[in-house]
């Protein structure tokens, strides 16, 4: 016997033993809320929640806009009937359901800087050709709103729950993860959880991630007067982004016209754009590259490394020459760490990758900020000691800023298999287990995976200009998350 619900997308089937089995059309439930989902995402995208430690106070430890994004989502959740908690204005959660066990959904509302060259304003949520544009659209505000509405659907359908479901909201994912460190120092660790902050189907392995500064400590003094002196060099803002802009300030004692002609030829050869100008006797040279996420540096063009490669061809002062030579020898085309001697790979998570995210050179600094993502089975502790000795011989001192160890959940775990089956059911596509170089909040859980929201075959525009999410994908992801929550927290597991 079939029992129709007042909600047309729910059908209850009465079995012989009197138990009602519920069948729900999740995508129908999502489509009912399409306009609300899009509007909610546009509202969140409008908040430029970039880390700003110059705009902090005791109530906004990571900047006022970051706090505003956190408060926006917590307030929306309260209005929707969820239990909310703000943890030190640096993290928070929204919770529904009951039970001893806790299912965590780990999201973040901070974003990387927008950068330049956008076709649409990065904080307005412009819609064009079925795409919703904005910084954070795919990383991670779009997936966050998808998961948030998935929770709302479960609650509004008043489905019985045997677990608590908690959306944990961070505000420092793109930098130092101070949010989750603070949160889990005070709050409960979920027994299982997923982070909607990467790719579908299911990511069960994440590489280790090490940020380290390589400082130039010594160089051979000038024997002859240099033809070019480099006073400053600046490129990059984050370890986890390929920098798309670099600037060098120089004094040129030789024929400047020749240098600039060579620069124009260099730009043509590598199909790059750049500029130069003279002010107060200093020549400023600028180069534009292409930004991308550090987990695959070859998707971008590193403006800083390329500009140093050009300058390395000329007679620089000794300190600048040592600096540019290191970049040219060890960092140019160095995304797999071969020249540094740290290359490695495994069958679970693939190649080690290396990104030169920061380059700083002036009177008091000369260093490269590297982001190294290493395979699950890679022995970084041993390799790091070896590399420190090798670099010391080349007058480079390594200062490790952070080393987040790899994360791996076995593929045959019932939790992982449930997520795979939900993905397959909602998409009609075969699911497979993935490993990534990116780091998600999943690694902060004892048993956590990354689960969407980028679908196979879609362009990965995280951390790039004109970041967007396909509206179709936003809705489909919401349906997937809704059924995943239902399967994990509403259905009695056998």
Protein Blocks (a to p, Z undefined) as FASTA:
>chain_A
ZZddfblkbccdddfkopacddddfklmmmmmmmmmmmmmmmmmmpccbccfklgcfklm
nojklmmmmmmmmmmmmmnopacddehhlaccddededjbdcdddddfbdcdebghiabd
fklopaeehiacdehklocklmmmmmmmmmmmmmmnopacfbdcdddddfklmmnommmm
mmmmmmccdfbdcddfbcdfbdcbdcdddddddddfbdcddfbdcfbdcfbdcedjbfkb
ccfbdcdddddfbdfklmmmmmmmmmmmnopadddddeehiacdddddddddfklmmlpc
cfklmmmmmmmmpccdfklmmmmmmmmmmmgoplnommnopaccdfknopaddddfbccd
dfkbccddddddddfklcfklmmmmmmmmmmmnopacddfbdcddddddfklmklmmmmm
mmmmmnopacdddddfbdcfklmpmbdcdedjbdehiacfehiahiacdfklmmmmmmmm
mmmmmmmmmpccZZ
